[in-house]
Amino acid sequence: MAEISQAGAIGIFDSGYGGLTVMKEIVKALPEYDYIYLGDNARAPYGTRSFETVYRYTLECVQWFFEKGCPLVILACNTASAKALRTIQQNDLPRIAPEKRVLGVIRPTAEVIGNYSATENIGILGTNGTVQSESYRIEISKFFPDASIYQQACPMWVPIVENSEYDQEGADYFVKKSIDQLMDQSGKIDTILLACTHYPLLMPKISKYKPENVKIISQGHIVALSLKDYLNRHSEMTDRLKINKTEGERHFYTTDSTEDFDRHASHFYGREIQSHHVEIQHTGSFTAIKTVETN
Ligand code: DGL
């Protein structure tokens, strides 16, 4: 068991590997910070789980980041952002860590997605959890009140990606099926948002089955630009983050097998990764999470 202190790092969280597609863009835009990534692979997927379960798992992981010394945590997972973020921000943070911040990926994406569409007819592809939460419809309507939003859950896409089947022939059926189901809702859709951080790995197949005039938007670069803007506006936060002269440190953790994580993660992150294992044990109280870390 080894406690590694990474005080002042930015925490990036996902249920599994998907958040690495967001981290890749964040690190590119803001290389000078230290980052800790946690994939809760042992309990993924989150997309089919209840609000209560996603909230509990996410809060446990957020508390782990706080114990590691992260003043800021990004939920690089749409499902966790949809089902847990608001409760954590409004109910838990004031009680457990009023000086820390947890940000999600839905609001920064909703703020700009209407700018990509000429017809203001926008398709959202996400997990069951994200779609059922209606978070995108609610958030986009605040910034683009005239936009029409069409949503389609793609329950098979995360398992396909997590099992490294995204470039195999079997994936074609499910990718085509979900895109067709979305496009059947309206022929006016000209922009499709990949509202799940796993989906960019399916981009070649999505491009193959989408109508020619439809744009596909993945959110990594949108979230990275939004974080950059947030940090420019919040010096009280940058004062608490470690800023390096050149590149900061990157550390990767998984709640499941490090061998599996390292093998799959490089496809999402674009370079080799050496992860550590961490067990996040729920002790019955949200204010008393016990974490066990192994190298
Ligand atoms: N990558 C997550 C998201 O963006 C979901 C994956 C899962 O179902 O665990 O929604």
Residues whose N, C-alpha, C, O or C-beta is under 5 A from the ligand:
A	BS01	DGL	S15 G18 A44 P45 Y46 G47 T48 A76 C77 N78 T79 T127 V158 A195 C196 T197 H198
